[in-house]
Amino acid sequence: MLAETVPARVSPPMVHNRRIGAFLDRTYLPTPVLVLDVDAVRSHYRALQQVLPAALIYYAVKANPLPEIIRALAAVGSCFDVASAAEIEHCLSLGVSPRRLSFGHTVKKSSAIAEAHTAGVDLFSCDSITELRKIARHAPGASVMVRLLTHGANADWPLSRKFGCDPAMARDLLFEAQRLGLQPHGISFHVGSQQTDPGQWDRPISLAAELFQDVGARGIRLHAINLGGGFPANYSTPIQSLDVYGAGIALSLERAFGRNQPQVIVEPGRYLVADAGVIQTEVVLIARKSYKDDTRWVYIDCGKFGGLAETMDEAIKYRLRVPHRHGELTRVVLAGPTCDSADILYEKSACRLPADPQEGDRLQILSAGAYTHTYSSIGFNGFPPLRAICI
């Protein structure tokens, strides 16, 4: 018997990855460990193709760069959004053509731009005049996307302020790109990761269309609009179906561009890999803070520094699955194993676990395939980085 819990509130029934569940039931693995179902990644890729059939899909490698995932997505036709020279080298080593890579990070070392250009990467992003000049100097003739500033409203993991620029600056950057001998290719933006509101793409699409028209009237023909990522995974907060996202984006594009729509690019990361992964972890300790305090503290062997960085401020609320435990669910504080006091996963959120857990019990953290394995590369306190297995 299984008890499935959520940190915040019970969501509508969501099927966990039964293939991973069966694998973990028959395979004893040291914890913590991330298990990924590559078939599920391919399935999510095909689903996104169906709802946005005209879009080019660039997988955000930073979400999970495991070779098995890169190879599987490359085989079904995916392109890739890369954020560093190391990610470029990684993709190239796995047989991905440089023409299928977009260097989408807007903060790049000059050496990284030069390495990418030498390797054959032709598509770069920027949001400032200084970055644009670096691209012109180290990747002459390259195509550039200019990124608009958004505010990430209704996203569980906002990406506002650090990236992007306002429309007036974006317009000037496009003209400057042409003057510097670069190819102004289009406009990009990102509405925030784990975006729970399908309507958040509408305003930046409209702003992008205005820029297309503005610079087009002055002789610059843009070719593409990059809608970024933001498509959500199944955490504890209920989300709308992918069809709703696709329909809303299609309507916004039609309203903004009419029949003359540019090439659409999307950069999913979380959506493609999160639901394909489960972290199996183990209870290390159960304790209380005083004789009068009934709140149980449950410490597990995977925490913020071991892959669960997105529980910072309790932003991402993972679902938990507790095999072989019965009984009433009671509220707990869930914490990681390190000696850092920041390593508390859920204290304010109503995290509930069965009333009878014991040291050594296995817990499964669902939809954990994105932004876990890569965030765990520090080895803080001597705990090794999160191990990953693909099935």
PyMOL commands that set and color helices and strands:
alter all, ss='L'
color gray80, all
select helices_A, chain A and resi 18-26+38-51+61-63+67-75+85-93+98-100+110-119+129-138+167-179+198-216+242-257+270-276+304-306+309-314+374-376+380-382
alter helices_A, ss='H'
color red, helices_A
select strands_A, chain A and resi 2-5+33-36+55-60+79-82+101-103+123-126+143-147+155-157+183-188+193-195+224-226+263-266+277-287+296-300+320-323+329-335+344-346+352-354+362-365+387-390
alter strands_A, ss='S'
color yellow, strands_A
deselect
rebuild
show_as cartoon
